[in-house]
Amino acid sequence: MPIFALQTQFAMSSVTLNIPDEFELDGKEVSMIVATSLYEKGKLSLGQAAELAGLTKRIFAELLERYKVSIFNYPASDLSSDVKNA
């Protein structure tokens, strides 16, 4: 069972995951899954998510499509408000 630790340049907490071998996930894949999920939920900026995944912003942005995450991380509530104010 592989064990992964995610590390970044910003203040961090350590998380250890025990992932069964049959899931066939490596550390990079787990980092990308976590980073895309946190980006999609608005918890991380594009730059922070890219750093968490160990990628440049450009490469991270290009890979978001594979995870079905839009690069335009803009809450619908903000869009509605912006349209009313236009």
Buried (B, 14 or more C-beta within 10 A) or exposed (E): EBEBEBEBEEEEEEEEBEBEEEEEBEBEBBBBEBBBBBBBEEEBEBEBBBBBBBBEBEEBBEBBEEEEBEEEBEEEEEEEEEEEEE
